[in-house]
Amino acid sequence: MSDSISPNRRSFLKSVGVSSLAVASAPVWVQAIQAAPVDDTQQSLQPGEQRITLKVNGQAHTLNVPANAILLDVLRDRLQLTGTKKGCDHGQCGACTLHVNGTAVNSCLSLAVSHDGDEITTIEGLEKDGKLHPVQEAFWEHDAYQCGYCTSGQIMSAVAILNDPSIGSDDSSVREAMSGNICRCGAYKNILAAIQSARGKVKGAS
Amino acid sequence: MNDIIGAGPRRVDGRLKVTGHAQYTADHGLKRMAYAYGVYSTIASGRVTRIDVDEAQRMPGVLGIYHHGHFTELYRPPKMKLNPDKIDRLVKVDESRLPFEDDRVYYAGQFVAMVVADSFEQARAAAYKVKVEYKEEPALATLAQAKRVQSPKTAGSDYSRGDPQAGFDKAAHRIDVTYTTPVETHNPMEMHATTAYWEGDRLFVYESTQSVIVHRNTLARIFGLSPDKVELQSPFIGSGFGSKLWAWPHSPATCAVARLVGRPVQFVVPRPQMFTTTGHRPATEQRLRLATDDQGKLLSVRHESVNSTSFTDQNTESCGSVTKSLYSCPNLAVTHATLQVNHGTPTSMRAPGAAPGLFALESAMDEMAEAIGMDPLAFRKLNASTRDESKDMPWSSNHLQEAFDKAAAKFGWDKRTPEPGSMRDGHEIIGYGLAACNWDAMRCACEARVSLRADGTAYVTCGAQDIGTGTYTIVAQAVSKITGLPLEKITVQLGDSSFPPGPVSGGSWATASVLPAVAEATRDAIEQLKSFAIEDGPFKGADPKALEFTNGRLVKGNDALGFGHLLTTRRLSSAEGEARTQTADKSDVSIRSFGAHFVEVRWDPGISRLRVSRVVSAIDVGQVINAKAAANQVEGAIVMAIGMAMFEATHYDERNAMPTNNDYAEYVVPVHADQPPELDVILLDYPDYALNEFGARGIGEIGITGLAAAIANAVYHATGKRIRDLPITLDKLMDEVPQTV
């Protein structure tokens, strides 16, 4: 494969689907790197690197990662799973929320090397066979976002909360439990409505 | 005809957002892409005396380390006046000093170096090893400090009518009060980011921006290129609230280093630097002097505002802009001035001027009402203007009185007992407060292109962008309205500087500007379609004016022809329409949006707990285009206003002007738990055709205006404490609160 960088209008125009809004979901200009299984087994480990295996959304990846690499950055930069967002890099905003072995965590606070063998579910893993997860569907229907940047984290937290029997089902319990996910656009009213409407449709988070 | 305008279809880009497939600037991973990481000044004033890169240079993966002694020469963009008729030609930065121009440091968190490496981890590790030495000079941290050593510099936007001093002196009732608001920081969830690469002298950029066109123009000027050599895309933006209107130093810096290393480079502004180098709402001090006759009619209003600005630029927070015309008053003066502090350059933040300005004015209106002994609602209704007295023009559409009445009725204002602390529920004291909200309506020049395609679909391009407000969806609704096509057959593309130039997504201008151009382009495409239709077939030789276009079909009498079928049979790809629409004619009418907020707060003095428990807002923004997205905009603005009223302040250490709370934990913004349990938004929905054919005025800003005053007024009603200094934090309420029963 050529690694030259050149504007690729042709691929851009081809990507413009007719039936759906294909906004930037496909490579524009230079060929973007696509999400694909990564196997670093044949690459020698560089000083300070460790080899780990991550099972992400059901797909196994073997990666050589430096010790200071953060789980969030490895998912985004190495696996091209950019649905999980960086909002602060300090565990303060919740935009990077994903599930590790079924538990919601801030992936910006977690070193990748500490996740060898873990099963990880990101926003990209919620949709099954072209069918949206009920929480995704509810967020869309209730306009439970504006800019959409915190949405992945909101949805991953919401799925975890709906599957956590220790969290009450009343509005104020949900508000309290969701308070680690900041939405600066302030779509909280609609996010709450979406979560409550999805309650009962959610079985087995991820 | 269909009734798609005003309906609430879910967003056409919603699936991309809920699946994580909407791509924001830093989501574009390009082949051979390198990563940049910044080194930021750790002093707020002085000079860089030495930069030691030896150790950093030897770190793995490092491609280059750039600073004022080792950088490309850039050109400063010229200062241009914003002309809405030529918005597509605008070049603008708020911070006129470009990155790495010299060794001067004007604020903490200013770029002093940029490291580029193969990976993000390597760039970050190397940046930590860059050693910078400074010669530190005394710094001014706050507006109050600056006031002691400087005289305010006029902003050149003073206004007056009548004789405010004489009106004040002869009045029966007078108040003279001063309000202060702190530095607030936008903090959109998506941090500013640039992904850039060069091919020869052509520059390609993904940028998180509220204007792909202005940003493109600006980068072209900075690099000395013709604008057609620069392409910029911003298909999804993690909002901006004003901070992404104009380019900040990271953007040209990233483009420059991409050229220097000869590879695509991605840079993301870290959250702590979102407080320093990407703008903020400046601190303000506002003196309000109001006076009325014995019946409560305003006789004199003076609103004098001073705001903080940087040592490199004078940016004005026009706090008195709303004061000029919201209420009727024969004698009125508004002044604006600035003082310099060692902060980065301030910029527009959601409802610039009006948000802090209405906090002061609408707090003062309550103080004035109390001085007269009038109900605050009755006092406002008595004084609401019936025409724009600052321009001596009629309002195009002012339904403030109805907004007051509808919101008051829904809220139950009549249950309010005026005495502070007189309404109780168990151990909580209840306070009711209200305020008007107000925002200018503007429309810019805009171009759009619409293709009606052989496959029976429509394809729309416009160099505007959707910052989260729903622009993709309302553009599709406008095309659906005219063509009768269902939304799923309409593809909308925004956020690309190669598209027909669109406006800035800011100031609540986008909807009013984009929809007329899209509508005109759609009609233009239909005209071309008709010209094809009369060449042959059932409409051969017909007068095109006799052909109607409904539900995707050309119709005349009993003959009908779908446009996809027509194009296919002629072997044509599409019928194309283009349009450029200009600003609205405001020569004899003043166009603004009006509304009212009613707020209930609950103060529990036993545990010093203050909550906003209920908000009812009635606002007229003209015709609502998408009911879901519109309500969401106002609800979200109310949430941000709760932050402004109760939590948000960027603090600077008074000893050295270093920011002390520049992260998302210490700069407190509203979270889910702060959401008022009851939040009712009533949109009056009176189309305002003075602005455009859809009657829409835009909706992004108005919800944040006035609300902080409504909360302050409710807090006063609950606690008897008049807080004139935002935010209303608990420490300001903890003395002399009324006794609980």
Interface residues (C-beta under 8 A of the other chain):
Chain A: D3 I5 S6 P7 V16 G17 V18 S19 S20 L21 A22 V23 A24 S25 V28 W29 V30 Q31 A32 I33 Q46 P47 P66 N68 A69 D73 R76 D77 Q80 L81 T82 G83 T84 K85 K86 G87 C88 D89 H90 Q92 C93 A95 T122 I123 E124 L126 E127 L132 Q136 E137 F139 W140 E141 D143 Y145 Q146 C147 G148 Y149 C150 T151 S152 I155 D171 S172 V174 R175 E176 M178 S179 G180 N181 I182 C183 R184 C185 G186 A187 Y188 K189 N190 I191 L192
Chain B: G8 R10 R11 V12 D13 G14 R15 L16 K17 V18 T19 G20 H21 A22 Q23 Y24 A26 D27 H28 G29 L30 K31 R32 P60 S119 F120 E121 R124 A125 N187 P188 M189 E190 M191 Y197 E199 R202 F204 E231 Q233 P235 F236 I237 G238 S239 F241 P264 V268 P270 R271 R453 D455 T457 Y459 I467 G468 T469 G470 Y472 E488 K489 T491 V492 Q493 L494 G495 K628 A629 N632 Q633 E635 G636 A637 I638 V639 M640 D663 Y664 A665 V669 P670 V671 H672 A673 Q675 P677 L679
